[in-house]
Amino acid sequence: MSWAYVLLPPEGSHFSEQALTETRAYWAARATYVGPGGLIVLCESVAYRNEVVASGTQAENRDYSTQSIQVEPRRIVLYVCGNDALNIEFRDFLVWFLGRWPGRLVDEAWNEVTPDEFLRRQLSVNRNRN
């Protein structure tokens, strides 16, 4: 099961080109690969990412079982799939991003959440699932 959290710019605006470029660079420096449409797929390790890319089995579309992020001018969508280590990476990204640019994080019900609340929720869901 996956959840989507959305990082939104201030009302009526877009994220700056600098914010989008630096966000893509932030994820490019980690164990990720970019799929069709610019979907950034998170992997648990660089070795696993390299294995996936070499085998040609990359996700061709959003498959709802892979932790990923979509970077767009009007929103940045975080697709969360229950991997604690990657959820911590998402939380670290949110702190990094919100420390540089204005924005707000909302859950699927459009309730505003903090990066720490995001992580607490996801870790709680994973503990209850096991």
C-alpha positions as CSV (number, residue, x, y, z in Angstrom):
1,M,0.0,0.0,0.0
2,S,1.2,3.5,-0.7
3,W,0.4,6.9,0.4
4,A,1.0,10.2,-1.3
5,Y,2.2,13.4,0.4
6,V,2.3,16.6,-1.5
7,L,4.7,19.5,-1.0
8,L,3.0,22.7,-2.2
9,P,4.4,26.1,-2.9
10,P,2.8,29.2,-1.3
11,E,-0.8,29.7,-2.5
12,G,-1.1,30.8,-6.1
13,S,2.6,30.3,-7.0
14,H,5.0,27.8,-8.4
15,F,8.3,26.4,-7.0
16,S,11.2,28.3,-8.5
17,E,13.4,26.8,-11.2
18,Q,16.2,26.9,-8.6
19,A,14.2,24.9,-6.1
20,L,13.3,22.3,-8.8
21,T,16.8,22.0,-10.1
22,E,18.3,21.7,-6.6
23,T,15.7,19.1,-5.7
24,R,16.6,17.0,-8.7
25,A,20.3,17.3,-7.8
26,Y,19.5,16.4,-4.2
27,W,18.0,13.1,-5.3
28,A,20.6,12.5,-8.0
29,A,23.2,12.3,-5.3
30,R,21.4,9.4,-3.7
31,A,20.5,5.8,-4.6
32,T,17.9,6.8,-7.2
33,Y,17.2,6.5,-10.9
34,V,15.0,8.7,-13.1
35,G,12.2,6.9,-14.9
36,P,9.9,8.1,-17.6
37,G,8.2,11.4,-17.1
38,G,10.9,12.4,-14.6
39,L,9.7,10.1,-11.8
40,I,12.6,9.7,-9.4
41,V,12.7,6.2,-7.9
42,L,14.4,5.6,-4.6
43,C,16.4,2.5,-4.0
44,E,17.6,1.0,-0.8
45,S,21.2,1.1,-1.9
46,V,23.5,2.2,-4.8
47,A,24.3,-1.5,-5.5
48,Y,20.6,-2.3,-5.8
49,R,20.0,0.7,-8.0
50,N,22.9,-0.3,-10.3
51,E,21.5,-3.8,-10.5
52,V,18.0,-2.6,-11.4
53,V,19.3,-0.2,-14.0
54,A,21.7,-2.8,-15.5
55,S,18.9,-5.4,-15.7
56,G,16.6,-3.0,-17.5
57,T,13.8,-3.7,-15.0
58,Q,13.2,-0.1,-13.9
59,A,9.7,0.9,-13.2
60,E,8.2,2.3,-16.4
61,N,5.3,4.0,-14.6
62,R,4.3,4.7,-11.1
63,D,3.7,1.2,-9.8
64,Y,2.5,1.9,-6.2
65,S,5.0,-0.4,-4.7
66,T,8.1,1.7,-5.2
67,Q,9.1,4.7,-3.1
68,S,9.4,7.6,-5.5
69,I,9.1,11.3,-6.0
70,Q,7.6,13.5,-8.8
71,V,9.0,17.0,-9.1
72,E,6.8,19.5,-10.8
73,P,6.5,23.3,-10.7
74,R,3.2,23.3,-8.9
75,R,3.9,20.4,-6.5
76,I,6.3,17.8,-5.4
77,V,4.7,14.4,-4.8
78,L,6.2,11.9,-2.4
79,Y,4.9,8.4,-2.9
80,V,5.5,6.5,0.3
81,C,5.5,2.7,0.4
82,G,6.5,1.6,3.9
83,N,10.3,1.4,3.8
84,D,11.5,3.0,7.1
85,A,15.0,3.8,5.8
86,L,13.5,5.6,2.8
87,N,10.9,7.3,4.9
88,I,13.8,8.8,7.0
89,E,15.4,9.9,3.7
90,F,12.1,11.6,2.8
91,R,11.9,13.3,6.1
92,D,15.5,14.6,5.8
93,F,14.6,15.9,2.3
94,L,11.5,17.7,3.6
95,V,13.6,19.4,6.3
96,W,16.2,20.3,3.7
97,F,13.7,21.7,1.2
98,L,11.5,23.6,3.7
99,G,14.6,25.1,5.2
100,R,15.4,26.7,1.8
101,W,12.1,27.5,0.1
102,P,8.6,28.3,1.3
103,G,6.0,25.5,1.1
104,R,3.8,23.2,3.0
105,L,3.4,19.4,3.2
106,V,-0.1,17.9,3.0
107,D,-1.4,14.4,3.3
108,E,-4.0,12.7,1.1
109,A,-6.8,14.4,3.0
110,W,-5.1,17.8,2.5
111,N,-4.2,18.1,6.1
112,E,-1.0,20.0,6.7
113,V,1.8,18.0,8.4
114,T,5.3,18.7,9.5
115,P,8.3,16.6,8.4
116,D,8.5,15.0,11.9
117,E,4.7,14.2,11.8
118,F,5.2,12.6,8.4
119,L,7.9,10.4,9.7
120,R,6.0,9.5,13.0
121,R,2.9,8.5,11.0
122,Q,4.9,6.3,8.5
123,L,6.9,4.6,11.2
124,S,3.7,3.9,13.2
125,V,2.0,2.5,10.1
126,N,5.0,0.2,9.5
127,R,5.1,-1.0,13.1
128,N,1.3,-1.8,13.0
129,R,1.7,-3.7,9.7
130,N,4.4,-6.0,11.1
